[in-house]
């Protein structure tokens, strides 16, 4: 006989953990089951070494502020991403105050966010970006400099040995953060488990079948014993990272048809020299190379993992047909279906630039990678850095009339019309916007309940339904509150 539960959450990453806690607060009587294929929580995309850990709020990421033909800078996406991150900050603050997240220092730390460019044209661009953002309420306090002395004071590792005949500029915001999404996920899941949810590791979901009564029958295999079982659930969320597409396809819902996925591996250089790590206290983002995709924006990132600072540079793109770091080489070919074949073929035609970029990245030698790093760290020495492979990111391929399919560098919620199943596809900004993404799932899948839940949701996210960019007083209020509650009004963690 099938087991029964109200909610099945597939995957034990930040998305499922966030949705689970939201539902537990909103409907404490609902039974919740979390199923994870691996033996640990947050072991794929949410693992802290598998992402840059940037609390993506568009403070430094230049791909969110494109320059238009007339030289002005479009800040629309930057404002939208920042708005979303403020929602996450508020929910985390509520969770701290209510004992859901008992140790904010374990998952979030204050780290300045800095944009960096060199060369005359890019300096002009960064100045235009600063001029556009600094007057906006969400970016008040942002600063800018082209001064060599200021550059050296803020970024000593990047200043050493630099030839300033090539002009540089930086644009920074002191109130940035570094987020260990692995630690955050584990705290959320620990609370969920203590509140009565069933959390199963080594449990692989192999199929999803809609029953005549409207429930979903979830087929599950124990990856160690190979024992099989079924669970009937009223609602299923597929938060399985790169594995979400295959499960949504198997569910047979019409809304998943036409979607495809293109996997890209991320590789980083991780610093092994403690003295160098101590010289850099910032997340510094540059401009992507001409023709490179948005996800390739180079950055030199301070990370704080398990209370210890580290330093990453990347990403360098790798490639594998796997949809998960712990996936199978058959993931990509098996994802091609009759309903998404045209979408996949269309991307092959429209994304030749991405293909060339990936080929170039795959052909890089260790010396080539250090050469790229030297644009940030002029005195970079190969002996101080090791190459690590981070997680797989599956970029969404969506149907587009007249083009077959296009590649989208973002996230997309896919849900059945009746709201009984939903999944999340895509990558950046991903984890940083987990809370607004899961609120979107709730609104789409439980529209009537969502209205009833408004008072409780506003306790969790005081700005819910209000654009903070249009209400500076409310933004200042929730910013001060979340900064205090998340203990961000403190000195950043530094090397010993």
N, C-alpha and C positions, 0 to 999 in steps of 0.2 A: 504493500500500500504506500502511496506517495505521502511524504511528510507534508504538512501544511504550514504556511506562514503568510503574513500579510504582505511583507516586502522582502524581495531578494535584491541584494546589491552585489553585482559581479565585479570583483577587483577590490583589493584593500589598499588603494591609493588615496590621495588627497580628495578626489572628487567623491568617491563613495563614503569616505569618512565624514566629509562635510554634510552630504545629504542625509546620512544616517543620523547625525546629531540634530540637524534641523527637524527631521521627522520625529525623533524621540521627544524633543521639546514641544512640538505641535500636537502630536498624537501619542502620548505616552503609553496608551493601551495597545498600540499596534505591535505585532511581533515582527522582528527584523532579523534577517539572516544575511551575513556577509560571507561570500565564497571567494577564496583566493587560491590561484593555481600554485603559487610559490609557497615557501615555508616561512615567509616573514612579510610583515606589512611594509608598504612603501619601498619595495625592492626593485621596481622598474623606474618609470618616469619620475616618481616622487622621491627617489633616492637622492640624497643631497649631492653626491658626486656625479649624478646623471643630469643635473641641470645647473644653471648658473646661480640659482638662489636669489636672483634679483627680485625684490618686491616690485615687479613691473608696474610702474606708475608714470612712465613716459618722461621721467625727469632727465634721463640721459640717453635714452635709446633714439638715435637719430632716424631710424626707419619709420618712426611714428610721426615725423615732421618733415614731409617731403617738400622740396622747393619747386615752386611753380615756374612756368615759362617766363613770367614777368619779374622773377627774382624774389618775390614774397614767399613766405613759408606758410603752409597749410597746417594748422595745429588741431584740426578737428579730431583726428584719431587720438592724438596725445591727450586731449581733454577727456575723451570717452574712456580711454584706458585708465587715466588717473581717477575718474569718477568710480570706476569699477573697483579699483584697489582700495579706495576709501570705504567701500561697502565691506570688503574683506576685513580691513582694520577694525571696523566697528563691531563686526560679529566676533572677531577674536577677543576684543576687549570685553564684550558681554560674556563670552565664555570664560575669561579669566575671573571676572567678578562673580560668576556663578559656579566656580569650582570645576568647570569642565576642562579648562586648561590650567593646571596648577603651577606651571613653571614657564612663564613667557621667556625668560632668559635662555631657555634651552632651544627655542626655535626662532627667536627674532632678535636682531641686534642693530643698533644704529650705525650706519655706514654712509658717508657722503657719496652721492651719485654725481659723476662728472662726465661731460661730453668733451671729447678731445679731437681736434683736427689740426692738420698742417697743410701748408700751401696757400697761396694768396686767395684763390677762388673759394676754397673751403672755409677759410677764415671769414670771408665776407658772408658766406652762408650761415656760419655759426652765429655771427653777430645779428643777422636777420632773424634767426631762430630765437635768440635771446630777446630781441626787441618784441617779438610776437608773443612769447610766453610770459615774460616778466610782469607784464601789465595784467595778466589774467589772475583772478583770485586764487585758483588752485596752485599757482606757481609763484605766488608772492614770496619774495626772499631769495629768488634765484639770482646768482651773480655771474659776472663775465669778466675775463681778463685776457689781454694779449701780452702781458708783462712777463719777461723771462724770470724775474725774481719771484713773482707770485707763483709761477709754474713750478719753480724749484722748491718753494716752501711747501706747496701742497702735494707735489708728486716727485719726491727726491729720487726714487728709483727710475722714473721716466726721464728725469732731468740729467742724470749723470752721463756725460759724454755726448750730449745732444748738440747738434750743429744748428744754431738758431738763425743761420742765413736762410733756412727754410722756415718761414714764419709759423708760429703756433698760436692756438687760442684754446681756452678752456671755458666751459660754462657749467657751473656747479650748483648743487642744492645740498645743504648740510643735513636736511631731514630725511635722507634716504635710509633704506633698510636692507639688511641681508636676512633671508629667511631660509631656515633649514626645514624644508617641507617634509622630510622624513620624520624628524622629531615631532613636528606639528601633527602629522598623520597619526603617529603612534599615540600621542596624548588623546586625540579625538577618539580613536578606536578603543583605547583603554576605558574611557568614560562610557562609550557605547556598550562595551562588554559588561562593565559593572552595573549598567542600568538594565541588563536582562537580554541584550541582543546575543544571538549565536554567531560566533566568528570562527569559520573553519578554514584552516590552512591546508595546503596540499589537495585542494578540492577544485578540479577543473570542470567548468561548465562546457558541455559538449553539444548541447542543442537546446533550443527554445521552441515550444509548440503551443499554439493557442488552443484552449479547450472550448467545448461548446458552451460552458457556463461563463466564459469570459476570462477565466484564470489562465495563467501561463504554467505549463509543465516544464520544469527546469531539469534537464538531464545532467547528472553530475558523476564524475569519475574520480576516485581517490588515486592520485598519481603514484602513490607508493604501493598500495595493495591491489590496485586496479578494480577494486569493488565499485559497483555502480548503484546509484539510487536516484530517485526522482523527488522533486519538491514542487508542490503546487503553490503559486503565489498570485495574489491579486495585482501586484505591481512589481515590475522588474526594471532596475536601472543597470545599464551596462557601462561601467566605468573602468573598462579594461584596457585603457590606453590604446596601443596599436592593435590589440585584439578585439576591440569593439566592433570594427567593421564586419569581421567574419561572423560574429554572433548576431548582429543586426540583420545581416544577409540571411542567416539560417532561420531567423524568426519569420521571414516571409512578409514582413510589413511593407506596404506599398511605398512608404516614405523613404525607405532605405534604397530603393531601386535607383539606379543611375549613379549612385555614389561609388567612387573608387578611392584608392589610396596609393600614395607613392612614398616608400620608406627612404629616409635619409639618416645615416648614422652621424653622431656627433663625437668628435675627438677633441681633447684638450691637452695642453701642456700644463703639468702640475709642477709647481716649484718645490724643490727638495732642500733648498738652502734657507735655513731659519733666519739668517741675518737679512736676506733679501725680503723675505715675507714681512719682517718688521719694518722695512722701509716703505711699505705701501699700505695705506689705509683708505681704500676707496674702491668703488666700482667705476671703471673708466671705459666708456663706449666710444668707438670711432665710427668711421663711415665704411660701409661695405664697398668692396672693389667694384668697378664699373662692370655691369653685366651679372653680378652675383645676386642671388636671391636674398630677400629680407632677413631670413633666418641666419645668414652668414655674417652678420655685423660683428666685427672683432671687438673683444672686450678683455680687459685685464681686471680680474675680479678678486677682491678680498672675500673669502668665505670664512664663516665661523661654524664649525661642525664639531659637535661634542665639546663645546666650550673652547676649542682650539682654533686659532686663525690659520688660514691657508691661502694659497694664491693660485689662480687658474688663468690661463690665456687660451683663447680660441673664439669660436669653434673652427676646427678644420673638418671638412665634410668627408665622411667615409660612405661606403655604400654596401648594403646587404639586402637580399630579398626578404629578410626576416622583418616582421612587423613589430616584434618585441626583441629586446636584447637577449632574452631567453626564449626566443621563438624558433621557428623552423624555416629552412630555406624554401619550403613550398608555400609560405604565406602569401607572397605576391602572386605567383601564378594561379593559386587556388582562389584568389580574390577576384579574378577576372570572370565575369558572368555575362550571359547574353544581354542583360539589361544595362551593363555599364561598359561594354566593349567599345562603343563609340566614344564614350567619355574618355576612356584610357587612350585610345588611338588619337583622339583630338589633342590631348596633352602632349603626346609624342611629337606633334607638329608644331604646337604653339610654344613649347618650352625648350627649344633648341639651346637657348642661352644657358639654362640650368644643366642640360646635358654636357655642354662644353665645360661649364664650371666644375661639375663633378669629376669629369675626366682629368682636368687640370689638378684638382685636389688629390685625387688618387695617385697621381704620378709624382707627388711631392716627396722629396727626400727629407731626412731629419734636418739637414742644413737648410733646405728651402723653408721648413717650418720655423726654424730659428731666425731666418731672414725676415719672415713676416712679423715675428715677435719683436725684432729689433726696431721696427717702426714705433713701437711703444717703449721698449727697453733697449736703448742703443748699445749697451754693453752686455747684452744677453749672451750667456755662455751655455752651450749645449749640455755641459756636465751638471748644471743646476736645475735641469728640467727633465721630467719624464712624461712620455705620451700615455694618456689613458683614454680608453673608449668609454664614452658616456652612453646614454640611452638612445634607443631608436625613436625617431619621430616620424609619424605617418601623416604626410600632408594630405589634406582633403582634395579630392578631384570631384568636381560637381558638373553636372550637365549645364551647358549654356547654348542657347539657340544660335545656330549658325557656326559654332566652333566645335561642336561635339562635346568637349569637356575642357575645363580650365582648372588650374592648380590654385588653391586658396591657402594663404599662409595665415591661418587663424583657427578659431574653434567654432564648431557648429553643433547645436543640440538637434538630434533627430528623434522624433517621437511619433508614435502611432496616433491616428486621429482620435481614438477613444481614450488616449492618455494612459493606457495600461502598461506601456513600455516606452523607455527612452534610453538614449545613449549619447555619449559625447565623442565627437570626432575632432581631430586636428591637434595643433600644437600651441605655440606661443600666442598670447601671453599665458595661456594655460593655468598653471597652479595658482598664480597670483590673483586670478579672477575666479577662483573656485566658488566663492560664496555667491557672487552675482550669477554665475553660470547655473548653480544649483537652485537659486531662487527662480531662475528662468524655467528650469525643469518643473518646479512646483507649480508655477503659474500656468504652464502649458498642459500639464498632466492632471492637475487638481484645480481647475478654474473656480468651481463653486466653493471648495474648501479654502482656496487662496483668499477669497474675500472674507471668509469667516476668520481666517488666521491673522488678519491685518493687525489687530491690537498686539498679539504676541510677537509678530514679526517686527513691529515697530519698537518693541522693547529690545530686540536683538540688533536691529539696524535702525537707529533713530531717524536717519535721513531717507528711509525707504519711500519711494515715490516722489522725492524732491531732487532736483538737479542742484548739487552743491555749488556748481559754477554760477548759478543764478541766485545763490543765497549765501554770500560771504560770511554773514554772522553765524549761520548754522555750521558752515564749514569750519570756522575757527573754533566753535564749541566742540564739535566731534573730534577735531584734530587734537585739541588740548586734552580732551578726555582719553582718547586712545593712546596718545603719547605717554600720559601718566600711567594708565592701566597696564600698558605693554612694557613699561619701564624703559622707554626710549629716551628719557631725559637723563642719560648717563653717559659716561665716557665709553667709547667703543672698546671691545676686547682687543688687546694687543699681545704681541709675542712676548714671551718671558725674556 
